[in-house]
């Protein structure tokens, strides 16, 4: 009788089974990469307007930004929600 502690967690496979496993892993990797790319593009679309607006009127030394704390907090919440929704 086989003891549970004698089970080291591996399974023997032949070459065809190994190739099929590799194909499945490669397919999953492509899906994860595609999903990550879509998520990164979404974040970029959120952040780029801020950065582009900050670059406007380069010759001006100061930025007038009333109510910035509230606006920044709202933007942080928007990013947090995006990240939470895209887990």
C-alpha beads as a LAMMPS data file, in Angstrom:
LAMMPS data file: protein, C-alpha beads

87 atoms
86 bonds

1 atom types
1 bond types

-500.0 500.0 xlo xhi
-500.0 500.0 ylo yhi
-500.0 500.0 zlo zhi

Masses

1 110.0

Atoms # bond

1 1 1 0.000 0.000 0.000
2 1 1 1.293 3.459 -0.997
3 1 1 1.716 5.986 1.767
4 1 1 0.659 9.593 1.197
5 1 1 4.115 10.847 2.202
6 1 1 5.582 8.752 -0.634
7 1 1 3.677 10.864 -3.203
8 1 1 6.124 13.514 -4.372
9 1 1 3.563 15.273 -6.608
10 1 1 4.855 14.352 -10.054
11 1 1 3.302 12.436 -12.927
12 1 1 5.081 10.611 -15.720
13 1 1 4.165 11.802 -19.225
14 1 1 5.197 10.920 -22.741
15 1 1 6.547 13.373 -25.323
16 1 1 3.135 14.039 -26.922
17 1 1 1.555 14.829 -23.551
18 1 1 4.440 17.158 -22.744
19 1 1 4.056 19.003 -26.077
20 1 1 0.313 19.417 -25.461
21 1 1 1.024 20.774 -21.991
22 1 1 3.543 23.241 -23.489
23 1 1 0.947 24.373 -26.063
24 1 1 -1.591 24.988 -23.296
25 1 1 0.942 26.984 -21.274
26 1 1 1.889 29.044 -24.340
27 1 1 -1.780 29.773 -25.066
28 1 1 -2.324 30.898 -21.452
29 1 1 0.770 33.095 -21.631
30 1 1 -0.507 34.806 -24.791
31 1 1 -3.883 35.428 -23.123
32 1 1 -2.231 36.910 -20.027
33 1 1 0.040 39.124 -22.123
34 1 1 -2.896 40.352 -24.184
35 1 1 -4.938 41.089 -21.085
36 1 1 -2.029 42.929 -19.443
37 1 1 -1.485 45.003 -22.595
38 1 1 -5.143 46.036 -22.659
39 1 1 -5.005 46.995 -18.975
40 1 1 -1.833 49.034 -19.460
41 1 1 -3.362 50.863 -22.413
42 1 1 -6.367 51.725 -20.246
43 1 1 -4.116 53.169 -17.541
44 1 1 -2.162 55.105 -20.150
45 1 1 -5.378 56.651 -21.478
46 1 1 -6.186 57.796 -17.956
47 1 1 -2.773 59.275 -17.126
48 1 1 -1.735 60.839 -20.448
49 1 1 -4.242 63.737 -20.370
50 1 1 -2.850 64.792 -16.989
51 1 1 0.725 64.709 -18.226
52 1 1 -0.140 66.468 -21.494
53 1 1 -1.960 69.230 -19.617
54 1 1 1.010 69.681 -17.285
55 1 1 3.271 70.176 -20.326
56 1 1 1.140 72.955 -21.816
57 1 1 2.562 76.474 -21.874
58 1 1 6.111 75.455 -21.102
59 1 1 7.233 79.073 -20.856
60 1 1 5.004 79.640 -17.819
61 1 1 6.835 79.000 -14.568
62 1 1 3.888 78.323 -12.280
63 1 1 0.846 76.076 -12.394
64 1 1 -2.385 77.445 -10.979
65 1 1 -4.394 74.462 -9.766
66 1 1 -7.275 75.345 -7.479
67 1 1 -9.007 72.479 -5.672
68 1 1 -6.161 70.178 -6.673
69 1 1 -6.437 68.002 -3.556
70 1 1 -10.041 67.075 -4.355
71 1 1 -9.230 66.555 -8.053
72 1 1 -6.193 64.408 -7.294
73 1 1 -8.145 62.332 -4.765
74 1 1 -10.888 61.790 -7.347
75 1 1 -8.290 60.737 -9.918
76 1 1 -6.700 58.322 -7.444
77 1 1 -10.142 56.806 -6.769
78 1 1 -10.677 56.486 -10.531
79 1 1 -7.365 54.642 -10.906
80 1 1 -8.097 52.423 -7.877
81 1 1 -11.518 51.525 -9.313
82 1 1 -9.997 50.751 -12.713
83 1 1 -7.424 48.469 -11.118
84 1 1 -10.053 46.757 -8.949
85 1 1 -12.384 46.248 -11.927
86 1 1 -9.579 44.766 -14.036
87 1 1 -8.117 42.182 -11.669

Bonds

1 1 1 2
2 1 2 3
3 1 3 4
4 1 4 5
5 1 5 6
6 1 6 7
7 1 7 8
8 1 8 9
9 1 9 10
10 1 10 11
11 1 11 12
12 1 12 13
13 1 13 14
14 1 14 15
15 1 15 16
16 1 16 17
17 1 17 18
18 1 18 19
19 1 19 20
20 1 20 21
21 1 21 22
22 1 22 23
23 1 23 24
24 1 24 25
25 1 25 26
26 1 26 27
27 1 27 28
28 1 28 29
29 1 29 30
30 1 30 31
31 1 31 32
32 1 32 33
33 1 33 34
34 1 34 35
35 1 35 36
36 1 36 37
37 1 37 38
38 1 38 39
39 1 39 40
40 1 40 41
41 1 41 42
42 1 42 43
43 1 43 44
44 1 44 45
45 1 45 46
46 1 46 47
47 1 47 48
48 1 48 49
49 1 49 50
50 1 50 51
51 1 51 52
52 1 52 53
53 1 53 54
54 1 54 55
55 1 55 56
56 1 56 57
57 1 57 58
58 1 58 59
59 1 59 60
60 1 60 61
61 1 61 62
62 1 62 63
63 1 63 64
64 1 64 65
65 1 65 66
66 1 66 67
67 1 67 68
68 1 68 69
69 1 69 70
70 1 70 71
71 1 71 72
72 1 72 73
73 1 73 74
74 1 74 75
75 1 75 76
76 1 76 77
77 1 77 78
78 1 78 79
79 1 79 80
80 1 80 81
81 1 81 82
82 1 82 83
83 1 83 84
84 1 84 85
85 1 85 86
86 1 86 87
